[in-house]
């Protein structure tokens, strides 16, 4: 697929590494080229990557940028973006992630009741219970035996929380996990891409049918019955695609946040010690982790509704835009010459864009912070001397330029003395 190689004018686009082998080195290269620079995505699709903090904040806040390809991306409208494209689900779903203007507001209103401050705080006892159960299970690991903390803890907690919130049956979670992992896998071949689209629709359509027959006290049942202020019901496609958004975005960010926070502390002994002796709060750890290791490195896609100028570059109407959160998180213009350093005492640690900005700011950000704020102190309180089971340089990144985390996180547990 070659949809837009000549779209962005002169200059050679940087081809993003689909394996995500060194997201931050790639981000630094993009930042050096300017606040926005052309990049090539899989399939020859060229987009503008916005990598500077200030430029990205302005683009995300502006009304001249849309996430709706059906209205604002000529390549999609003209049929040049097909289901075989590896990122097709990221742009073709019909939910609030790809909606713009009043449609986005309508869909967001239907979901937002699940993520109010009151509802989020009401989840605290459930998150604490799940955390205790997971730590008890980890405590049964034989002394000295490595355990994959991403698999056994960082993944399990948010998936069980989102499963509780949306009423996902336990026997559906393995299938959903396979689908979500594939959505974030930017090395997937055409067969996997098409299978993922098919399986996601089948699994979630079956869940909706089951909830229609037997509603529960969960957000899926609420969405099925929901009407917006105008009295119009969610379409079937919007309902299924909204569930896909909630299940995927609702846990992947938190998995990577917990994974990266643990890894950051274990590879920075002085920061680890400062945290354990109470010199900083766990909130400080979380915010600096979000800045330094944004759980989502790049998010596809947005589209210019009209010509917009960013720095000395004009993004033409209809051209696609990639929000490069990982690169913006380490922007020296925003965070100083030591922006590449993990420092939980950094004054600007909270000044990041890891959860987005503007109309599409992540609804689940408070829940992700709550989960990490419970999980991390409980983990290190139970196992204060836990350590990596392999050298840090042997940790493998996820095969993705979207998700920023590790394929596995092998650690050795040492209980509190």
N, C-alpha and C positions, 0 to 999 in steps of 0.2 A: 504494500500500500504506500503510495507516494502522494500525499494530499496537499502538501504546502511547503515544499522545499524552497520555492522561490517567493514565498509569501512575504517574508520579512526583509527583503531587500538585500544589500550587499553584506559580506561577512560570512564566515563559515560558522554554522551553529556547532556548539559543543554537544557531542553525542553522549547523553547520560548513560552511565554504566547500569545496565538492567540488573546486575547482580548486587548492586549496592556495596561493593567491596570496600570502598573508602569514601563514604558520603561526605565527610568533613574536608578532606583534601579536594574533592570535586567542588564542594561549596566555596572553598577559598579561591579556587581558580575562577569560578563564576563571579564572585564578588569583585575580584581584581579587574574584571572586564567592564565593570560599571554596575549601577543599581539595577539595570535590566539588561539581559543579554539573550540572544537566541540559543535555544537548545533543541536537540533532536530527540524525540521520544520514539519508542518502538513503532515500527511501520512507516518510518520516514516523516512522521508528523512533527512539524516545527512549531515551537511556541516561545513566548517571551518568559524567561525565568526572572522573577523579581526577588533579589537576594539581599538587598540592603534593608535594614530595619525600618527606617523612616519611609522609604519608598513603598515597601510592602504594606505598612500600616495605612498609608494614604490610599493605595489601590484597594485594599480590603474595605475601607470606609466609604469609598466613592460610590455614587449612584450610577456612574457611567460604565460599570463593570457588572456583567451578568454571569450566572451559572447555568443558564438555560440554553442548551445547544440547539433546541428545536426552533428557537426564535432568533438566536444571535450568533450562531457559528455556521457560516456558509458551507464549509466542508461537510458538516453533518446534514444540513438541510438538503444539500444536493446529492446525498447518498454516497459520498466518498468515504465516510466512516461506517464501516460494516461490522457486524457482530464478530467477525474474526479478529478484529483489532484487540490486542491484549488489555487495553484500558477501557474497552467498550462499556462495561458495567459502571465504571466511574462517571461516565457522561450520559449514558442512555437511560438510567433508572428514572422513574417519575416519583420523586419524593421531595422533601424540602431541601435536600442537598443540591438538587439541580433546578430548583425553582427560583423565580425572580419576581420581585415586586409584590403585588397583592397575592399572587399564588403562593409565594414563599410565606407571607404572613399568615395566610389561611392554614397552610399545612403546619407551620410552626405552632400556631395556637392549639392545634389538636394534640401535639406532643408535649408542650411545655408544662401541663399540669403534673406530669410524672417527675419533673425535675425542679420543682419549686424548692425553696430553702426548707420549708416545713417537711415536704415529702422526702427530701434528701436526708435531713437529720433523722427522720423517722426510720430510715434504713440502718442507722448506726447499730442498734442491737443485733440485727441480722448479719451485718458485716463483721462485727466482733465475734459472733458465734461461729461463722464460717472460718474466720481467721484462727480461732482456737482449735477447731477441728483439724484444720490443715497442719497446724504446728504440732498437734498431738501425733498426727500420722508421721510427720517428719521425725519426731523424737524417737520413733521406732526404728530408724535407720541404724544399721550396725555401726559401731564405732569405727571411724576411719574410712567408711565406705562413701564414695562420692555419690551425690544425688543431684539431679537436674532441677535446680531451684525454679527455673522458668516454667518447666512442665508441671512440677508438683506444687508450686505455690503461686508464682506470679500469674500463671495462666488460670489456674483453678479458681482463685478468688473472684476476679471480675466476671468470669463466665457463669459462676454460680449465682452471683448477685444479679446479673442481667437476666439470667434464667428465671430467678425468683420474680423479678420485676415484671417480666413479660409472660410468665407462665409457660416457659419452655419445658416440655417433658424431658426427663433425664435421658430417655432413649433416643431423643432427637439431637442431643448435644454433640455427639461424635460426628454425625453427618454435617451439622452446622459448622463445627470446627473445621472440617475438611474444606467446606465451601469458602469460609472466611479466609483461611490460610491461602487458598488459591487466588482469591480476589486481590490479596496484597502481594502475591508472587508475580513480579514483573519479568520473570524469565519463562513464564508458562508458554507452551507451544499452542498452536491453534486448536488441537484436539482438546487440550485441557481447558482452554478459554471457553469453548463452546459447551463442554460438559459442565463446567461450573455454572454457566448461565442456566442451563437446563435443570441442573440439580437444585440450585438455589430456588428457582421458581417452583419446582415440584415439592420440595420440603416445606416451604413457607405456605404454599397453597393448601397443603394437607393440614398444616397447623391451623390456618384460618378456618378450614372446614370443621376441624375438631372443636374449635372454640365456639363456632356458631351452634354446634349441636350441644355443647356442654360448656357454657360460659363460666368463667371463674373470676376471682377477685384479682385481676391482673390487667396490665396495660393493653395486652392484645385484645381482650374482651371489651375493654373500654373503647378501643379504636374501632372495633367492628360496629359498635353502637353509636359512635360519635357523629355529631353533626356540627358544622361550624355555625357562626352567628346568622348566616343566611339560610340555614336549614338544609344545606346540601351535604350529602353523604360522601365520604371518601370513595373514590372509584376502587375497583378491585385491584387494579395495577398499582395505584397509590398506596393501598393498604399493604400489599405484599412487599413493595419496594421500601416502604417505611420500616417494616420489620427487618428487612435486610440491612438497612442503614443502622438501626438501633442495635442489632446483634453484632454487627461488625465494628462500627465506630464505638459502640458501647463497651467493648472490652479490649480492643487492640491497643488503644491509647494507654489504658491503665496497665495492661500487661507490660508494655514497653517502659512505662514510667517506673514501675516497681523493679523490673529487670535492670534498667539503667541506673537507678538510685543505688541499688545494692552493689552493682559493679563499680560505680564511681567511688563509693565509700571504701570498698575493699582494695581499690587501686590507689587510694590517697590516704595513707595511714594517719597522717596528721589531722585530716578532716574527719576521719572515722573517730579518732580519739576525742576530738573536740566535741563531736556530737554526743558520744556516749557519756561524757562527763557533764553534759548539760550546758556547754558553752554557747550553743546555738539551739534553735528549735528544730523539730522535724519539718515544720513548714518551710524553714530556710533551706533544708536539704531538698525538699520537693521542688521549690521554685527554682533553685539553681540547677537542679537536674533538668527541669523543663527547658530552661534556657540553653544549657550546655549540650544536652542530648535530647533535642525535640523528639518526642515519640513518633511523630510523623514528619518525615524529611521534606517531602514535596506533596502537594495536593493538586491533582488535575480535576478540572480545568475551569478557568473563567474566560470570558470573552468581552472584548471592548464593544460597548453599545454604540459608541461614537469614537472619533479620534481623540485619544488622550495623550498628554505629554508627561513623561516620567524622566526627570533629569533632562538630558539633551536628546532623548529618544521619543519619537512619536509612534505610539501603538495605534495602528489603523483600525477602523471599525471592522469588527468581525474576526480580528486576529485573536488566537488563543493565548492564555496567560497561565503560567504555572506559579503557584505560591510556594516559595522555597523557604520553609520555616527553619530548617536546620541551619542553612547559611545565614539567615537573618539573626538567629540566636547567637551567632559568634561574630557579628558585625563589629569591628573595632570602632567604627564611628559612633556606635551606640554604647558599647561596653568597654571601650578603652583598649590600649595596646595588648593587654593580657586577656582579651576576650576568649582565647583558646584554652584558658586555664580554668579548671574546676575550683571554685572558691565559694564556699557557703556563707562567708562573711561579706561577700560582694554587695555594696550598697544598692546596685541596680539589678539584683537577682530576680526581682519580681517584674521587671520591665521587659517582658518578652511577649511573643506572639504565638506561643506553642498551641494555644487553643483557638487561634484565629482572632478576628477583630471585626467589628461592624455587625451588619445584619445577620451574618452567618456564624457569629461567635458560637462556640460549641455549647449546646445545652447541657451536655453531660459533664462539663468541667467541674462543677461542685461535687458531683458524685465521684469522679476520678480522684479528686483531691482528698475526699473523705476516705475512700478505700486505701489510698497510699498512706494517709495520715494515721490510719489504724494498723495497717499491715506492717509498715517499716519498724515502728517502735516495738511492736509485739515480736517481730522476728528477731531483732537485735537484742531485745530484752531476754528472750528465751535462749538465744544462741549468740552471745556478745562476741565470741571469738571465732565465729564462722569465717572461713577463708576459701578463696578460689582453689579448686582442685587441679587447675592447670595454669600455666603462665598466661597472663592477660593477653599476650599477643597471639595465643592459640585460640581465643574465642572467635567463633565464626559468626559473621553478620547474617541476618536474614537475607534471602535472595530477593531483594526488593530495593528500589530507590524511593519507595513510598514509606513503608514501615521501617523504623529505625530501632532495631533491637538485635538480640542474639538468637541464633538458631537453637542453642541450648546454653545453660549457665551452670556448669558443673561446680559444685561447692562441697566442702567438707564441714559438717556441723560439729560444733563443740558446745555442749551445754554450759549454762551458767555455773560458775564455781561457787 
